[in-house]
Every structure is written in structure tokens, then in C-alpha cells.
Amino acid sequence: MKVMNRIMLVVSFILMFSGVAVFGYMENTVALTASIIAGSIGMAFANIDKMEHFKGAGFEAHMKKAVEEAYATTKSLRDLGCLVAEAISAIMAVENKFTGLGWDRKLSIKKRIDHLLRESGLEENRINEASALFDAYLKYDHARKIVSVITQEESVTVDVRQESEKLLNFSKSADMGELFTAPPIEFRKFVEKNEIDSKVVEDSIKDYEYYLNNNSLRRTEEWK
């Protein structure tokens, strides 16, 4: 129990103060408040055997009675961590890069959050679900970059440029909007079909393939 308490204390501390740093910088007050509250709840639970009351972020956590009735189980704390992680990942995904966080920084933050969730014992499929929207947006931006460099090629006709836009196939599902784009193989077929010989286009396709295979950015300087 003491080991789990220590883990939860560390997770809660990092979630709360990383949230303060990230969302404070973005001037996102709603997410900032949620991050502080979630972190405070986690720290209250982590120290529940040492105190009778914990006050912070506008709430009071009573010691063992209330915890035993509702929130003290390990599953509840993991669920809380998963919920906060999903909110942070989704907000980072849709935030404009001009807020100061490029995809390289966003991906780094998401990986640290994923690591903390694994350390808490959360199942891998739930971690993946929590970051699904983040992953979909980053895939879409890789595909969009390929289309962008294709349309900038002087040898490409107007018709080909318009056809390349269809590869983005941007659409949203009914539940919160998962993004759908063509996989790298379809871009390769398109490039071969239209005889587009460009190192810039090839590098962009390789970037897309690398992200899908490694969950990392191939050229971080391109995503700042």
C-alpha cells in the first residue's frame, strides 16, 4: 500500500504541476483548473493514511470513511489518471502551434504521461485510448505536410494538386471526431502514378512512415 501511495503521490504531483506549466503557458484556465483539482485529489488519496482532512482547490477530502465508500480503490485512482491524461492529450492535440508548443514538445509530454500511467499499472489498451485523438491529429498533420509539399512542386499540375487533397480524406466520426487520412502507401502510389520525383516529398512520406512505426518524429526540427 505504501508503494502505491508513493506512486500516486508522484503521479499526482507531476500531473498537477505539469498541467499548471503547460496550460498556464497556453492561458487555458479551464484546463489549468482541472489539472490542479485532479492533482490535488490524487495527493489527498495518496496520503490518506496520514491525515484526517486535506484542503485544496476548493474541496475537502475526509479521511478513510469517505474514501472507503467511493474513491479510495486503486482502480478509481487509475481511472482518474486516465481521464486527466485523455483531457491533456486532447487539448494539446488541438492547440495551435503558435501557442509555443510544437509537435516535438507535445509528443514528449504525452510520452511522459503515458509512462506515468504505465507505472501506475494502467492497461496498455486504455493508455492508447486516452491518446487516440492526439495520435489521429499527429497522423493527419504528417499527411497534410505531404500534400503541402506536393502542391508546392512546380512540375505538378493543378489537377494533380487538387487530387492530392483527397488523400487527406479528412472526416470525423460521431464520437468526438477521429481523423482519417490515407496511409503512407497510398501517397507512394500517388507519387509514382503522377511521376513526382522530389526528395522533399520523399522525406515527408518517410516522416509519416517513421511516426507510424516508431511513435516518434523522424526529423524533430520539422515539428517545432
N, C-alpha and C positions, 0 to 999 in steps of 0.2 A: 504493500500500500504506500509505503514511504517513497519507493522508487517512482511509482505512478504519480504521486503528488509532486515530486521534483520535476518530472517530465511536464506535467500540466502547468506548473509554475513557469517553467522556461518557455513553453509554447505560448502561454497567455501573455507573458511579458513581451515576447518578440512580436506577436500578432498586434498587441495594443500599440507598442511604440513604433513598429514599422508602419502601421496604419497611420499613426499621427504624422510621421515623417512624409509618407507618400501622399496622403490625401490633404495634409496641410499645405504641402508644396503645390498641389493641384487646386487648392482653395475649394475643395469639395467638402463642405461642412457636414452634410448628411452622412456620407461615408465615414468621415472622421469621427463623428459622434458614435456611430455604430461600432467602429473599431475599438474605441475606448471602453464602451459598455461591455462588449464581448470579452475583451481582455480582462476587465475588472471582474466579471463573473467567473471566468476561469481561475483567476488568482484567489478568489474567495473560496472556490471549491478545493483548490489545491492546498489551502491552509486551514481547511475546515476543522481539523482535529486540534488546532492550536488556539482557536479563538471562538468567542461567543457571538460576536457581531462583526460585520465588515461593511463599512460605509464607503460608497464611491459611485461616481457617475449617476447620482440621483436614485440609488436603491439601497436597501439594507438586507443583507443575507443573514438569516438566523442560522445557528449552528446545526446540530445534527438532525433535529426533528424535521425541519422543512426539507433538508437535503435528502433524508431517507424517504420522504414522501414523494419527491418528484425528481430532483436534478442531480443526485449525487452519484449515480452509476457511471461507470466508465463509458458505456455506450452513449449516455447523454452528453458527456464531455466531447467525445469523438464527433458526435452529430453536430455539436456547436462549432467545433473546429472546422468541420467540413462546410458548414453553412457560411462561416466567415470567409473561408478560403474561396468559395464559389463567388461570393459577392466581390471580394477584392480582385479576383481574376477577371470577372466580367467587366468591372469598372475600368480596370487597366486596359482591357481589350478595346473598348470603345472610346477611350480618351484620345483626344487629338495629340499627335506627337509634339505639337508646338507648346504643350504644357511643360516640356522639358524631359519627358521620359520617352526615349526611343524604344524600339522593339528589343534591342540588346539589353537594356536595363529592365524592361518589363519581364522578359524571359528569365533573367537572373533572379528577380524577386519571386516569380512563380515557382521556379525550381527550389528555392529555399523554403517556400511554404509547403510544397509537395514533400520535401524531406522531413519537415516537422510533422506532417500528417502521418508519414510512414513510421516515424519514431514513436508516435502515439498509438500505433497499431491499427490504423485505419486501412481497410481493404483497398487493394490497388484499383479495382474497378470503380470504387467510389471516388478515389482521388482523380481518376481520369474523367469521371462525370463532372466533378467540380470544376475542371479546367477545360471542358469541352468547347465552350463559347470562345475562350481565349485561343484555343488551338485552331478553331474554324476561322477566326479573323486573321490569324497569322498566315494560315494557308492561303486565304483569299488575297492578302497583300503580296505574297510571293507570286501568285498567278497574275495579279494586276501589274506587278513590275514587269513581268514577261511581256504582257500586252503593250505596256508603255514603250518598252524598247523596240518592239516590233514596229509600232506605229511611227517611231522616230527614224526608222531606216529610210533613206532616200529612194532606194530601189523598190520599195513596197508601194503598190498602187492603192488608190482609195478603196476599191472593192475589197482588197485583202485586209486592209486596216479595219474596215467595218466587220468583216468576217471574224477577225481575231477577237473582237469584243465579245462575240458569242461564246468564246471559250471560258469566259468568266462565269457565265451561267449563274449569275447572282440571283439567289432566291432565298426565301425564308420559310422555315417550317412554322406550323401553327403555334408550337410551344416555345416561344421566346426567340425564335429566329436563328436556326443553324444555317450557316452559309455553305453553299455548294459551288465548287469550281471544278474545272476539268483537271484530271491528274497530269503529271509531267509527260507521260507517254503520249497524250493527246496533243500537247504542244509540240513534241518532237515530230509527230506525224504531220502537223500543220506546217511546220518549218520546212520539212522535206518536200511536202506537196507543192509548196509555193516557192521552193528553191531560194530560201532565205539563208544566205551564207554570212553569218555575223558572229564574231566572238562575244560581243556584248549580249546577244540573245542567248547564245550557248551558255555563257556564265550564269545568266539569270535562271535558265532551266536547271542547271546543276545546283544552284542555290535551293531551288524548290525541292529537288530530289534529296538533297542533303538534309534538309529540315525534316522531311517525312521519315527518313531512315534513321536519323540520329537525335531528333528533338533538340537540335542546336542550330545556330546560324553558321553558315559556311564562311561568310565574309561579314564579320561584325561591323566593319567600318561602313557598310552599306545600309545599316539599320539603326544608326544612332539618331 
